[in-house]
Structure formats: C-alpha cells, structure tokens
Amino acid sequence: MIYIGIDVAKEKHDCCIVDSDGVIINDSLRISNSREGFELLYSSILSILPSKDISNVKIGLESTGHYSTNLQNFLYAKGFSLSILNPLATNLFRKAQTLRKTKTDKTDALVIAKMLFSDDTKSYSPVSYQIQELKSLTRHRYRLISYRGKLKISITRLIDIIFPELPKHVWSIHQSSSYCLLSELPSPKDVANCHLTKLTHILSKASRGKYGKDKAVALKEVASYSIGTSTRSLSFELQQTIRLVQSVQAEIDALDLQIKEVVTEINSPIMYNKLSLYFHLLYYHTNL
C-alpha cells in the first residue's frame, strides 16, 4: 500500500509518499497548482506502482477551503481513494509525534501521510453538482446580503445628517416609497419646495396608494423646519447609495430565481421540503 500526504497551498502543493512499512519513498515532490502540476503528481504515483493498480494508493489532504477543490476533483476523477483530514487533528497528531515545534510544508505532508495508516480517516466523495451549486449560490447570496446591509447603514447615516426628521414620518426609510422620494428629492429643501401635487403623485405611486396628500402635506411641513445639513455632495452620495441598494437587490432577486431552479432540478420531495424551509428562513433573516 502506498500512502500520499499532500500539504495544500494556494500556488503549490507539497507531497510526501510513504509505503506501508513507513519508509519514505519521496518527500520532496512539490507540484504547482495547475494542470501540469496535477499531471506530474499522477505520473509520479504511477511510476512507483509496478502493476499500475491505483487501488493500492491512499491519498490524504487537509480540509483547507477552496484551494484543494480542483486537486481533489482531479484525483477523484482518476479513481484514487481520497481522505479529507481535519487540520486540528493533523496538528494534534504532529505534536504527538515529536517534541520539536518545527512546522514546514514537508513535515505537514509527512504527518498527513502517516495519519493515513489508520482507517479512521474520512473518505472523500464529491457531492452532486446541484448541491455544490446550492452551496456556492447561497454563500454568494450571503455576501450580497451583507453588502446590501452595509449600504443601508450608509443611507441611515446620510439621512441622520440630511433629513433627521424623516424616519418619524415614514414606516421605514428603507421602503421603496422612501427610496423613491429621496432619489428624486434628496434634501429637505427639495421636499419643501416641491409642488404639493407633484409630491403627492410621487408618494402615491411609490407606495401604491398607501401615502397620499395628507402625507405629502406633513412631509412638506416637517421639511420646512428641518435641522438637517443639505449639501450637493451629501445629496449625490445619498442618491447614488440608494441606486446601489436597488441594484444589489435586483441581483439578489435574480440569484433567488437561480437557486429555485437548482432546487427544482434536484426533484426530491424530502430534499425539496428541507431546502424550501432553509431558504425561507434564510430569506426571512436576511431581509429583516
């Protein structure tokens, strides 16, 4: 049996090859994170297998995020048995093996190879591409939600400076009618000087009739005595940030449709119900 430990990094991977007796066959094999590097590893493994029987090879890698993904898929496609190791476990194993505090890529690769002597290591099998897509899409959605949240915080800060009285007169400064109002009239002076008919039309259309003439009159009155600081630069920043929020929201909506397509492709009642609940909760918590 041949055991191969691979210490994964962004640009290169250090490999250590050990036989079943613990004899080191090669501890200086360094491959690049590229097609050429992967093929070099593959040919190096075959060169030490007289029968070319890859069932006698066990390969181990640490779970190090996305840097090992392409290498894992390459080796799995070649038919190798892979084990994904917890970095905490390899660290404890290293400390148990030696009192020295030295830690290098070569020693890490050797530690991983030795850990493969045990049958306790977790075998690797790639998840279906739909599940992999869902993981990727939901993580992307989380990043977009976080970005949108930061933009909304910026809008809140700008309104505190420009029009601090506004939040008390609307349900939320982040509702579509508020954004529509501020996009067209980004300062209290603009609101106060706006013709009542025009202001009423803006509010009524954006709120789908929820806000009408009474709200327009109230906003014109509060805008006339606002203590806010209105400058051209602040108004521009507010309008631009609102456009960014709306743009990000449009991308989130498109992303939700993509997620729904993947869930539909899975076509499993159990999986569909679980994922539907998950995405419902995810949507609820990220849209508060």
Sequence and secondary structure as in RCSB ss.txt:
>XXXX:A:sequence
MIYIGIDVAKEKHDCCIVDSDGVIINDSLRISNSREGFELLYSSILSILPSKDISNVKIGLESTGHYSTNLQNFL
YAKGFSLSILNPLATNLFRKAQTLRKTKTDKTDALVIAKMLFSDDTKSYSPVSYQIQELKSLTRHRYRLISYRGK
LKISITRLIDIIFPELPKHVWSIHQSSSYCLLSELPSPKDVANCHLTKLTHILSKASRGKYGKDKAVALKEVASY
SIGTSTRSLSFELQQTIRLVQSVQAEIDALDLQIKEVVTEINSPIMYNKLSLYFHLLYYHTNL
>XXXX:A:secstr
 EEEEEEE SSEEEEEEEETTS EEEEEEEEESSHHHHHHHHHHHHHT TT  GGGEEEEEE  GGGGHHHHHHH
HHTT EEEEE HHHHHHHHHHH S     HHHHHHHHHHHTTSTTS B     HHHHHHHHHHHHHHHHHHHHHH
HHHHHHHHHHHH TTGGGGSS TTSHHHHHHHHH  SHHHHHHS HHHHHHHHHHHTTTSS HHHHHHHHHHHHT
      HHHHHHHHHHHHHHHHHHHHHHHHHHHHHHHHHHH  HHHHHHHHHHHHHHHHHHT 
